[in-house]
Amino acid sequence: MWQEIDMEDVVVIGAGISGLTAAHKLQKSGYRVLVVDKSRGLGGRLATRRVGSTAIDHGCRYLKPFADSALSPIPSLLQSGVLQPWRPETFALEADGSLSATSTETLYTAPKGMSAIAKALASGLSIHRHWRATALTRLPHGWQIEGEALSADSFNQPSSIEARAVVVALPAAQAAALLDKAARQNGDIERLLEQLQTVEFEPAITVMAGFSLNQSASLSIQKTSDGWMVASDTHPVLRWAALDSSKRTDPQESVVVVHSSPAFAANNIDRSDLESVGQELLAATAESLAAWIGSPTCMQIHRWRYGFVRQPLGASVLSSPVLPNFVGCGDWCLGKNVEGAIASGDRAAKLIAAALK
Ligand SMILES: Cc1cc2nc3c(=O)[nH]c(=O)nc-3n(C[C@H](O)[C@H](O)[C@H](O)COP(=O)(O)OP(=O)(O)OC[C@H]3O[C@@H](n4cnc5c(N)ncnc54)[C@H](O)[C@@H]3O)c2cc1C
């Protein structure tokens, strides 16, 4: 007896904000959508680590008001209580270590952690977590997505899924690895791969450092106790640092998050003594900002191999008129941040819906 193949309308690979945006819109339009992600959590670089009862944003820091308000999830997320305004004192750090006060527009953060934004968008979607896509194959009627279960939670998932259309919502280098096999058999896919290879990302190393609440958590030039954030485009070691615990409603400890400069990350990302890398980053932060930052009670480190987009694709999505049921999307297309990722996911959904009609 022939076994009937259960075919999805669309498989979205990647449950970051771009993939979830595409999946949400396609499902709302009536398509049968399955999302797969290699991680256990949702949101990709909209990432929150939980240490005990403390939430720490070690990826995306905040949302800014969107240039294109029609795409902005901020009003509805404020209404549902997922987001709240965050108004830290802001400072610019120069290459020579000097610090000066700056002003910034209102920022928006999630008291429960930035991954709450992804969780809100994922509600009602079918998602295979801990399932890593390994290869795509073009079929006469769609695509085959091969993958592997990464934990006991996902062992009951199939090793191959078929779909009429596919959205690849991964950082460009990871999307390229997925297309590699298919590109060797198909010139149109090879041309997509060549476009993907023009995209460049910058790495980042992130330190999350905890301090007791009664330890001073302010900076000497700070005027209020509402929290602070420091940004730099030129410092050799630091890109950004902030009092992450000032985003929470009832913090139990003070938490500082520090993101390294791209140069520091490029030089240190493959070191095996990650703990020492974190200490070096924290020591540089303490030297520039405040001595107490050098003596945390606990510390965690995260490596972002594909952290920030340096060279985008220059188009809202990766697509080809001869492969209408394939779209690549993400912040690397046009935008470099959450707004860009949402705009790209939105465009991907429109193109796939048109192809499936
Ligand atoms: C440290 C840091 C701070 C940032 N701060 C801000 C900020 O303050 N404001 C802002 O707007 N933006 C910020 N950004 C950028 C923002 O986080 C990204 O632009 C946005 O989250 C990208 O979303 P995405 O969906 O394109 O990709 P991602 O979030 O990278 O999602 C890709 C998903 O694909 C999954 N995946 C990868 N490979 C596979 C595979 N083979 N199979 C299945 N799943 C796979 C990953 O697990 C991930 O969930 C920051 C980024 C970093 C790293």
The ligand as an SDF file (V2000), in Angstrom:
LIG
                    3D

 53 58  0  0  0  0  0  0  0  0999 V2000
   24.0190   41.1090   20.6500 C   0  0  0  0  0  0  0  0  0  0  0  0
   22.9260   41.6390   19.7170 C   0  0  0  0  0  0  0  0  0  0  0  0
   22.2290   42.7870   20.0520 C   0  0  0  0  0  0  0  0  0  0  0  0
   21.2500   43.2820   19.1900 C   0  0  0  0  0  0  0  0  0  0  0  0
   20.5320   44.3880   19.5450 N   0  0  0  0  0  0  0  0  0  0  0  0
   19.5080   44.8150   18.7600 C   0  0  0  0  0  0  0  0  0  0  0  0
   18.6880   45.9060   19.1820 C   0  0  0  0  0  0  0  0  0  0  0  0
   18.8860   46.4560   20.2570 O   0  0  0  0  0  0  0  0  0  0  0  0
   17.6660   46.2920   18.3770 N   0  0  0  0  0  0  0  0  0  0  0  0
   17.4200   45.6670   17.1580 C   0  0  0  0  0  0  0  0  0  0  0  0
   16.4630   46.0640   16.4570 O   0  0  0  0  0  0  0  0  0  0  0  0
   18.1940   44.6440   16.7450 N   0  0  0  0  0  0  0  0  0  0  0  0
   19.2220   44.2020   17.5270 C   0  0  0  0  0  0  0  0  0  0  0  0
   19.9920   43.1310   17.1410 N   0  0  0  0  0  0  0  0  0  0  0  0
   19.7100   42.5130   15.8590 C   0  0  0  0  0  0  0  0  0  0  0  0
   18.4350   41.6600   15.9300 C   0  0  0  0  0  0  0  0  0  0  0  0
   18.5130   40.8050   17.0340 O   0  0  0  0  0  0  0  0  0  0  0  0
   18.3360   40.8900   14.6240 C   0  0  0  0  0  0  0  0  0  0  0  0
   18.3370   41.8140   13.5480 O   0  0  0  0  0  0  0  0  0  0  0  0
   17.0540   40.0380   14.5170 C   0  0  0  0  0  0  0  0  0  0  0  0
   16.7420   39.4140   15.7390 O   0  0  0  0  0  0  0  0  0  0  0  0
   17.3110   39.0260   13.4120 C   0  0  0  0  0  0  0  0  0  0  0  0
   16.1880   38.1810   13.2530 O   0  0  0  0  0  0  0  0  0  0  0  0
   16.2170   37.0730   12.1170 P   0  0  0  0  0  0  0  0  0  0  0  0
   14.9150   36.3540   12.1520 O   0  0  0  0  0  0  0  0  0  0  0  0
   16.6210   37.6890   10.8210 O   0  0  0  0  0  0  0  0  0  0  0  0
   17.4120   36.0620   12.4830 O   0  0  0  0  0  0  0  0  0  0  0  0
   17.7180   35.2020   13.7930 P   0  0  0  0  0  0  0  0  0  0  0  0
   17.1710   35.8550   14.9990 O   0  0  0  0  0  0  0  0  0  0  0  0
   19.1860   34.9340   13.7600 O   0  0  0  0  0  0  0  0  0  0  0  0
   16.8980   33.8340   13.5860 O   0  0  0  0  0  0  0  0  0  0  0  0
   17.4150   32.7460   12.8910 C   0  0  0  0  0  0  0  0  0  0  0  0
   16.8770   31.4470   13.5210 C   0  0  0  0  0  0  0  0  0  0  0  0
   17.2930   30.3610   12.7140 O   0  0  0  0  0  0  0  0  0  0  0  0
   17.6280   29.2570   13.5500 C   0  0  0  0  0  0  0  0  0  0  0  0
   18.4980   28.3670   12.7850 N   0  0  0  0  0  0  0  0  0  0  0  0
   19.7660   28.6100   12.3310 C   0  0  0  0  0  0  0  0  0  0  0  0
   20.2020   27.5720   11.5870 N   0  0  0  0  0  0  0  0  0  0  0  0
   19.1860   26.6520   11.5490 C   0  0  0  0  0  0  0  0  0  0  0  0
   19.0160   25.3860   10.9220 C   0  0  0  0  0  0  0  0  0  0  0  0
   19.9620   24.8330   10.1530 N   0  0  0  0  0  0  0  0  0  0  0  0
   17.8350   24.7350   11.0970 N   0  0  0  0  0  0  0  0  0  0  0  0
   16.8240   25.2760   11.8680 C   0  0  0  0  0  0  0  0  0  0  0  0
   16.9480   26.4680   12.4840 N   0  0  0  0  0  0  0  0  0  0  0  0
   18.1030   27.1470   12.3220 C   0  0  0  0  0  0  0  0  0  0  0  0
   18.2810   29.9090   14.7570 C   0  0  0  0  0  0  0  0  0  0  0  0
   18.2170   29.0640   15.8920 O   0  0  0  0  0  0  0  0  0  0  0  0
   17.4170   31.1770   14.9140 C   0  0  0  0  0  0  0  0  0  0  0  0
   16.3340   30.9540   15.8030 O   0  0  0  0  0  0  0  0  0  0  0  0
   20.9770   42.6100   17.9750 C   0  0  0  0  0  0  0  0  0  0  0  0
   21.6810   41.4430   17.6510 C   0  0  0  0  0  0  0  0  0  0  0  0
   22.6410   40.9580   18.5250 C   0  0  0  0  0  0  0  0  0  0  0  0
   23.3890   39.6890   18.1850 C   0  0  0  0  0  0  0  0  0  0  0  0
  1  2  1  0
  2  3  1  0
  2 52  2  0
  3  4  2  0
  4  5  1  0
  4 50  1  0
  5  6  2  0
  6  7  1  0
  6 13  1  0
  7  8  2  0
  7  9  1  0
  9 10  1  0
 10 11  2  0
 10 12  1  0
 12 13  2  0
 13 14  1  0
 14 15  1  0
 14 50  1  0
 15 16  1  0
 16 17  1  0
 16 18  1  0
 18 19  1  0
 18 20  1  0
 20 21  1  0
 20 22  1  0
 22 23  1  0
 23 24  1  0
 24 25  2  0
 24 26  1  0
 24 27  1  0
 27 28  1  0
 28 29  2  0
 28 30  1  0
 28 31  1  0
 31 32  1  0
 32 33  1  0
 33 34  1  0
 33 48  1  0
 34 35  1  0
 35 36  1  0
 35 46  1  0
 36 37  1  0
 36 45  1  0
 37 38  2  0
 38 39  1  0
 39 40  1  0
 39 45  2  0
 40 41  1  0
 40 42  2  0
 42 43  1  0
 43 44  2  0
 44 45  1  0
 46 47  1  0
 46 48  1  0
 48 49  1  0
 50 51  2  0
 51 52  1  0
 52 53  1  0
M  END
$$$$
